[in-house]
Amino acid sequence: MALPKVYRLTIDAAISSKLRKTGTSIHSHFFSAYHLPNNLKHSRFGIITGTAIAKKAVVRNRIRRIVQDGLLHKAAGIVNSKDVMIYTKKTIAGADTNQIRADIDSLVEKIS
């Protein structure tokens, strides 16, 4: 299931550069994430999966769907509302669904 629009962070160049320059960075095996507090009642997430991860869009979309599904269940666990930009690493291409979900869980715990 897709992440509801309320929880999506639009991928804008200004927001992305602000998060990378002034946000706190967190790294895991499959992801790098940057986050900043926001003034909303909920957190927002942006997921970036570039062509360096996989040339085929089918594979990139599959990865995004798995990440969104993991975030959907864990978004309520983030106490303070934040804007979070998640960049996927090349190591994710060969991972299975359970490994990705476990890494998302650990990433959300680090952000909280």
C-alpha positions as CSV (number, residue, x, y, z in Angstrom):
1,M,0.0,0.0,0.0
2,A,1.3,3.4,-0.9
3,L,2.2,6.0,1.7
4,P,-0.7,8.5,2.1
5,K,-0.1,12.0,0.7
6,V,-0.1,13.5,4.1
7,Y,3.0,11.6,5.0
8,R,4.9,12.3,1.7
9,L,7.6,14.8,1.4
10,T,7.7,16.3,-2.0
11,I,11.1,15.9,-3.7
12,D,12.0,19.5,-4.2
13,A,15.6,20.7,-4.8
14,A,15.3,23.3,-2.1
15,I,14.0,20.9,0.5
16,S,16.5,18.2,-0.4
17,S,19.5,20.6,-0.2
18,K,18.3,22.0,3.1
19,L,18.0,18.6,4.6
20,R,21.4,17.5,3.4
21,K,23.1,20.7,4.6
22,T,21.5,21.3,7.9
23,G,19.7,18.0,8.8
24,T,21.0,15.3,11.0
25,S,22.2,12.3,9.0
26,I,21.7,8.6,9.9
27,H,23.1,5.7,8.0
28,S,22.2,2.0,7.9
29,H,23.2,-0.9,5.7
30,F,20.7,0.0,2.9
31,F,19.8,3.6,3.6
32,S,21.1,7.1,4.3
33,A,18.6,9.4,5.9
34,Y,18.5,13.1,6.7
35,H,16.0,14.6,9.0
36,L,14.9,18.0,10.4
37,P,12.0,18.8,12.8
38,N,8.9,20.3,11.1
39,N,5.9,22.3,12.5
40,L,3.3,19.7,11.5
41,K,1.5,17.1,13.7
42,H,3.0,14.3,11.7
43,S,6.3,13.3,10.0
44,R,6.8,13.4,6.3
45,F,9.0,11.1,4.2
46,G,10.7,11.3,0.9
47,I,12.3,8.3,-0.7
48,I,15.0,8.6,-3.4
49,T,16.0,5.6,-5.5
50,G,18.2,6.6,-8.4
51,T,19.1,4.7,-11.5
52,A,22.4,3.8,-10.0
53,I,20.5,1.4,-7.7
54,A,18.8,-0.4,-10.6
55,K,18.4,0.4,-14.3
56,K,14.9,-1.0,-14.5
57,A,12.1,1.1,-13.1
58,V,10.3,-2.0,-12.1
59,V,13.0,-2.8,-9.6
60,R,13.3,0.7,-8.3
61,N,9.5,0.9,-7.8
62,R,9.5,-2.4,-6.0
63,I,12.1,-1.0,-3.6
64,R,10.1,2.2,-3.0
65,R,6.9,0.2,-2.3
66,I,8.7,-2.0,0.3
67,V,10.2,1.1,2.0
68,Q,6.8,2.9,1.9
69,D,5.1,-0.1,3.4
70,G,7.6,-0.3,6.2
71,L,7.3,3.4,6.9
72,L,3.5,3.2,6.9
73,H,3.6,0.9,9.9
74,K,6.4,2.7,11.8
75,A,5.6,6.4,11.1
76,A,3.4,6.6,14.2
77,G,6.5,5.6,16.3
78,I,8.3,8.8,15.6
79,V,7.5,11.0,18.6
80,N,8.4,14.4,17.3
81,S,7.3,15.3,13.8
82,K,10.1,15.4,11.3
83,D,10.8,15.8,7.6
84,V,12.9,12.7,6.6
85,M,14.6,12.2,3.2
86,I,15.7,8.6,2.7
87,Y,18.3,7.8,0.0
88,T,18.8,4.2,-0.9
89,K,22.2,2.7,-1.3
90,K,23.4,0.3,-4.0
91,T,23.5,-2.6,-1.5
92,I,19.7,-2.7,-1.5
93,A,19.5,-4.1,-5.1
94,G,20.2,-7.7,-4.0
95,A,18.3,-7.6,-0.7
96,D,15.0,-9.4,0.0
97,T,11.9,-7.9,1.5
98,N,12.5,-9.0,5.1
99,Q,16.0,-7.6,5.1
100,I,14.8,-4.2,3.8
101,R,11.9,-4.1,6.3
102,A,14.3,-4.9,9.2
103,D,16.6,-2.1,8.1
104,I,13.7,0.3,7.9
105,D,12.7,-0.6,11.4
106,S,16.2,0.1,12.7
107,L,16.4,3.4,10.8
108,V,13.1,4.6,12.2
109,E,14.3,3.7,15.7
110,K,17.4,5.8,15.2
111,I,15.3,8.7,14.0
112,S,12.9,8.6,16.9
